Amino acid sequence: MRLDPVTKAYVARKAAEGKTSRDAQRCLKRAVCRQIFKILERADRNAHSNVEELSQAA
């Protein structure tokens, strides 16, 4: 939150919406979790497709 300009902008936007610093941090955590979940879902889908390809090749 101190170093990343995108994160700073996000927190500033939440503060402008009237959120407290603590609420802005909570929103930031949720946003990060959503991004990580999407990454994990893509990785899981790729792993399943690789398994299917291997079973079809055998």
The first five atom37 places (N, CA, C, CB, O) and aatype in JSON, in Angstrom:
{
  "aatype": [12, 1, 10, 3, 14, 19, 16, 11, 0, 18, 19, 0, 1, 11, 0, 0, 6, 7, 11, 16, 15, 1, 3, 0, 5, 1, 4, 10, 11, 1, 0, 19, 4, 1, 5, 9, 13, 11, 9, 10, 6, 1, 0, 3, 1, 2, 0, 8, 15, 2, 19, 6, 6, 10, 15, 5, 0, 0],
  "atom_mask": [
    [1, 1, 1, 1, 1],
    [1, 1, 1, 1, 1],
    [1, 1, 1, 1, 1],
    [1, 1, 1, 1, 1],
    [1, 1, 1, 1, 1],
    [1, 1, 1, 1, 1],
    [1, 1, 1, 1, 1],
    [1, 1, 1, 1, 1],
    [1, 1, 1, 1, 1],
    [1, 1, 1, 1, 1],
    [1, 1, 1, 1, 1],
    [1, 1, 1, 1, 1],
    [1, 1, 1, 1, 1],
    [1, 1, 1, 1, 1],
    [1, 1, 1, 1, 1],
    [1, 1, 1, 1, 1],
    [1, 1, 1, 1, 1],
    [1, 1, 1, 0, 1],
    [1, 1, 1, 1, 1],
    [1, 1, 1, 1, 1],
    [1, 1, 1, 1, 1],
    [1, 1, 1, 1, 1],
    [1, 1, 1, 1, 1],
    [1, 1, 1, 1, 1],
    [1, 1, 1, 1, 1],
    [1, 1, 1, 1, 1],
    [1, 1, 1, 1, 1],
    [1, 1, 1, 1, 1],
    [1, 1, 1, 1, 1],
    [1, 1, 1, 1, 1],
    [1, 1, 1, 1, 1],
    [1, 1, 1, 1, 1],
    [1, 1, 1, 1, 1],
    [1, 1, 1, 1, 1],
    [1, 1, 1, 1, 1],
    [1, 1, 1, 1, 1],
    [1, 1, 1, 1, 1],
    [1, 1, 1, 1, 1],
    [1, 1, 1, 1, 1],
    [1, 1, 1, 1, 1],
    [1, 1, 1, 1, 1],
    [1, 1, 1, 1, 1],
    [1, 1, 1, 1, 1],
    [1, 1, 1, 1, 1],
    [1, 1, 1, 1, 1],
    [1, 1, 1, 1, 1],
    [1, 1, 1, 1, 1],
    [1, 1, 1, 1, 1],
    [1, 1, 1, 1, 1],
    [1, 1, 1, 1, 1],
    [1, 1, 1, 1, 1],
    [1, 1, 1, 1, 1],
    [1, 1, 1, 1, 1],
    [1, 1, 1, 1, 1],
    [1, 1, 1, 1, 1],
    [1, 1, 1, 1, 1],
    [1, 1, 1, 1, 1],
    [1, 1, 1, 1, 1]
  ],
  "atom_positions": [
    [[0.83, -1.19, 0.0], [0.0, 0.0, 0.0], [0.87, 1.26, 0.0], [-0.94, 0.0, 1.21], [0.44, 2.33, -0.42]],
    [[2.09, 1.11, 0.47], [2.98, 2.28, 0.51], [3.77, 2.45, -0.77], [3.92, 2.17, 1.67], [4.16, 3.57, -1.1]],
    [[4.02, 1.36, -1.5], [4.96, 1.43, -2.61], [4.31, 1.35, -3.99], [5.95, 0.35, -2.48], [4.75, 2.04, -4.91]],
    [[3.29, 0.55, -4.15], [2.69, 0.31, -5.46], [1.75, 1.45, -5.84], [1.95, -1.01, -5.47], [0.8, 1.73, -5.11]],
    [[2.0, 2.11, -6.99], [1.15, 3.23, -7.38], [-0.3, 2.83, -7.67], [1.74, 3.91, -8.59], [-1.22, 3.61, -7.4]],
    [[-0.51, 1.64, -8.22], [-1.87, 1.19, -8.51], [-2.64, 1.0, -7.2], [-1.86, -0.12, -9.33], [-3.81, 1.36, -7.09]],
    [[-1.96, 0.42, -6.22], [-2.59, 0.2, -4.92], [-2.87, 1.53, -4.23], [-1.69, -0.68, -4.03], [-3.93, 1.7, -3.62]],
    [[-1.95, 2.46, -4.33], [-2.17, 3.79, -3.74], [-3.41, 4.44, -4.34], [-0.93, 4.69, -3.96], [-4.22, 5.03, -3.63]],
    [[-3.54, 4.32, -5.66], [-4.69, 4.92, -6.34], [-5.99, 4.25, -5.88], [-4.53, 4.8, -7.88], [-7.0, 4.92, -5.68]],
    [[-5.96, 2.92, -5.72], [-7.14, 2.18, -5.27], [-7.57, 2.65, -3.88], [-6.87, 0.67, -5.27], [-8.75, 2.91, -3.64]],
    [[-6.6, 2.74, -2.98], [-6.91, 3.16, -1.6], [-7.39, 4.61, -1.58], [-5.67, 2.99, -0.69], [-8.3, 4.94, -0.82]],
    [[-6.8, 5.46, -2.4], [-7.24, 6.86, -2.47], [-8.68, 6.94, -3.0], [-6.29, 7.68, -3.37], [-9.47, 7.75, -2.53]],
    [[-9.0, 6.09, -3.97], [-10.35, 6.06, -4.52], [-11.35, 5.63, -3.45], [-10.42, 5.12, -5.73], [-12.44, 6.2, -3.33]],
    [[-10.98, 4.63, -2.67], [-11.86, 4.16, -1.59], [-12.02, 5.24, -0.52], [-11.32, 2.86, -0.97], [-13.1, 5.41, 0.04]],
    [[-10.94, 5.96, -0.22], [-11.01, 7.04, 0.77], [-11.92, 8.16, 0.26], [-9.6, 7.59, 1.08], [-12.65, 8.77, 1.03]],
    [[-11.87, 8.41, -1.05], [-12.72, 9.44, -1.63], [-14.2, 9.03, -1.57], [-12.31, 9.71, -3.09], [-15.08, 9.88, -1.55]],
    [[-14.44, 7.72, -1.54], [-15.81, 7.22, -1.4], [-16.32, 7.34, 0.03], [-15.88, 5.77, -1.85], [-17.49, 7.07, 0.3]],
    [[-15.44, 7.75, 0.93], [-15.85, 7.93, 2.32], [-15.47, 6.78, 3.22], [0.0, 0.0, 0.0], [-15.91, 6.72, 4.37]],
    [[-14.66, 5.87, 2.72], [-14.23, 4.72, 3.54], [-13.13, 5.17, 4.49], [-13.73, 3.54, 2.64], [-12.35, 6.07, 4.17]],
    [[-13.08, 4.54, 5.66], [-11.98, 4.8, 6.58], [-10.75, 4.06, 6.07], [-12.33, 4.37, 8.03], [-10.85, 3.25, 5.15]],
    [[-9.61, 4.34, 6.66], [-8.38, 3.66, 6.25], [-8.52, 2.15, 6.44], [-7.18, 4.19, 7.05], [-8.07, 1.36, 5.61]],
    [[-9.13, 1.77, 7.54], [-9.32, 0.34, 7.82], [-10.26, -0.32, 6.8], [-9.88, 0.16, 9.23], [-10.01, -1.44, 6.35]],
    [[-11.33, 0.38, 6.44], [-12.26, -0.14, 5.43], [-11.59, -0.24, 4.06], [-13.5, 0.75, 5.33], [-11.81, -1.2, 3.32]],
    [[-10.76, 0.75, 3.73], [-10.05, 0.72, 2.45], [-9.09, -0.47, 2.4], [-9.27, 2.04, 2.24], [-8.95, -1.11, 1.36]],
    [[-8.44, -0.77, 3.51], [-7.55, -1.93, 3.56], [-8.34, -3.22, 3.41], [-6.77, -1.94, 4.89], [-7.89, -4.15, 2.74]],
    [[-9.51, -3.29, 4.01], [-10.36, -4.47, 3.89], [-10.77, -4.68, 2.43], [-11.61, -4.34, 4.79], [-10.74, -5.8, 1.93]],
    [[-11.14, -3.6, 1.75], [-11.51, -3.67, 0.33], [-10.32, -4.12, -0.51], [-12.03, -2.31, -0.16], [-10.46, -4.9, -1.44]],
    [[-9.14, -3.6, -0.16], [-7.92, -3.97, -0.87], [-7.64, -5.46, -0.72], [-6.73, -3.15, -0.36], [-7.28, -6.12, -1.69]],
    [[-7.8, -5.98, 0.47], [-7.58, -7.42, 0.71], [-8.53, -8.25, -0.13], [-7.75, -7.76, 2.2], [-8.14, -9.27, -0.72]],
    [[-9.78, -7.82, -0.19], [-10.76, -8.55, -1.0], [-10.39, -8.52, -2.48], [-12.16, -7.97, -0.8], [-10.52, -9.53, -3.18]],
    [[-9.94, -7.37, -2.95], [-9.55, -7.25, -4.36], [-8.37, -8.16, -4.67], [-9.21, -5.79, -4.71], [-8.33, -8.81, -5.72]],
    [[-7.4, -8.21, -3.76], [-6.24, -9.08, -3.96], [-6.67, -10.54, -3.96], [-5.17, -8.83, -2.86], [-6.2, -11.32, -4.78]],
    [[-7.56, -10.9, -3.06], [-8.05, -12.29, -3.0], [-8.77, -12.67, -4.28], [-9.0, -12.47, -1.8], [-8.61, -13.79, -4.77]],
    [[-9.56, -11.76, -4.83], [-10.25, -12.06, -6.1], [-9.26, -12.32, -7.21], [-11.18, -10.91, -6.49], [-9.45, -13.24, -8.01]],
    [[-8.2, -11.51, -7.28], [-7.18, -11.7, -8.32], [-6.45, -13.02, -8.15], [-6.18, -10.56, -8.29], [-6.22, -13.74, -9.13]],
    [[-6.09, -13.36, -6.93], [-5.39, -14.62, -6.66], [-6.29, -15.8, -7.0], [-4.93, -14.69, -5.18], [-5.83, -16.78, -7.57]],
    [[-7.58, -15.72, -6.65], [-8.5, -16.8, -6.94], [-8.6, -17.04, -8.44], [-9.88, -16.5, -6.36], [-8.62, -18.19, -8.88]],
    [[-8.66, -15.97, -9.23], [-8.72, -16.11, -10.69], [-7.47, -16.81, -11.21], [-8.88, -14.74, -11.36], [-7.56, -17.67, -12.09]],
    [[-6.33, -16.45, -10.69], [-5.07, -17.07, -11.11], [-5.08, -18.56, -10.77], [-3.86, -16.38, -10.43], [-4.69, -19.39, -11.59]],
    [[-5.53, -18.89, -9.57], [-5.58, -20.28, -9.14], [-6.58, -21.08, -9.97], [-5.94, -20.37, -7.67], [-6.33, -22.24, -10.3]],
    [[-7.71, -20.48, -10.31], [-8.69, -21.16, -11.15], [-8.1, -21.48, -12.51], [-9.95, -20.31, -11.3], [-8.28, -22.59, -13.02]],
    [[-7.4, -20.51, -13.11], [-6.78, -20.74, -14.42], [-5.74, -21.85, -14.34], [-6.14, -19.46, -14.96], [-5.66, -22.69, -15.23]],
    [[-4.95, -21.85, -13.29], [-3.93, -22.88, -13.13], [-4.57, -24.24, -12.96], [-3.04, -22.57, -11.92], [-4.07, -25.23, -13.5]],
    [[-5.69, -24.31, -12.23], [-6.39, -25.57, -12.02], [-6.97, -26.08, -13.33], [-7.5, -25.41, -10.96], [-6.89, -27.27, -13.63]],
    [[-7.56, -25.18, -14.11], [-8.12, -25.57, -15.41], [-7.03, -26.1, -16.33], [-8.83, -24.38, -16.07], [-7.23, -27.1, -17.03]],
    [[-5.87, -25.44, -16.33], [-4.76, -25.89, -17.16], [-4.26, -27.25, -16.71], [-3.63, -24.88, -17.13], [-3.91, -28.08, -17.54]],
    [[-4.23, -27.48, -15.41], [-3.77, -28.77, -14.89], [-4.73, -29.87, -15.31], [-3.64, -28.72, -13.35], [-4.29, -30.96, -15.68]],
    [[-6.03, -29.6, -15.26], [-7.02, -30.6, -15.67], [-6.92, -30.89, -17.16], [-8.43, -30.14, -15.32], [-7.04, -32.04, -17.57]],
    [[-6.7, -29.87, -17.96], [-6.61, -30.09, -19.4], [-5.34, -30.88, -19.73], [-6.61, -28.75, -20.16], [-5.35, -31.71, -20.64]],
    [[-4.26, -30.64, -19.0], [-3.03, -31.4, -19.22], [-3.22, -32.87, -18.87], [-1.87, -30.82, -18.39], [-2.72, -33.75, -19.57]],
    [[-3.95, -33.14, -17.79], [-4.23, -34.52, -17.39], [-5.07, -35.22, -18.45], [-4.95, -34.56, -16.02], [-4.81, -36.38, -18.8]],
    [[-6.08, -34.51, -18.97], [-6.93, -35.08, -20.02], [-6.13, -35.37, -21.28], [-8.09, -34.13, -20.34], [-6.33, -36.4, -21.91]],
    [[-5.22, -34.46, -21.65], [-4.4, -34.67, -22.83], [-3.5, -35.9, -22.65], [-3.55, -33.43, -23.12], [-3.31, -36.68, -23.58]],
    [[-2.95, -36.05, -21.46], [-2.08, -37.19, -21.2], [-2.87, -38.51, -21.25], [-1.39, -37.04, -19.83], [-2.37, -39.5, -21.78]],
    [[-4.07, -38.51, -20.71], [-4.86, -39.74, -20.72], [-5.31, -40.09, -22.14], [-6.08, -39.6, -19.8], [-5.42, -41.27, -22.47]],
    [[-5.57, -39.09, -22.96], [-5.96, -39.36, -24.34], [-4.77, -39.85, -25.16], [-6.55, -38.11, -24.98], [-4.94, -40.64, -26.08]],
    [[-3.58, -39.38, -24.83], [-2.38, -39.8, -25.55], [-2.02, -41.26, -25.22], [-1.19, -38.88, -25.2], [-1.42, -41.96, -26.04]],
    [[-2.39, -41.7, -24.05], [-2.05, -43.07, -23.64], [-3.0, -44.01, -24.24], [-2.04, -43.24, -22.14], [-2.9, -45.21, -24.03]]
  ]
}
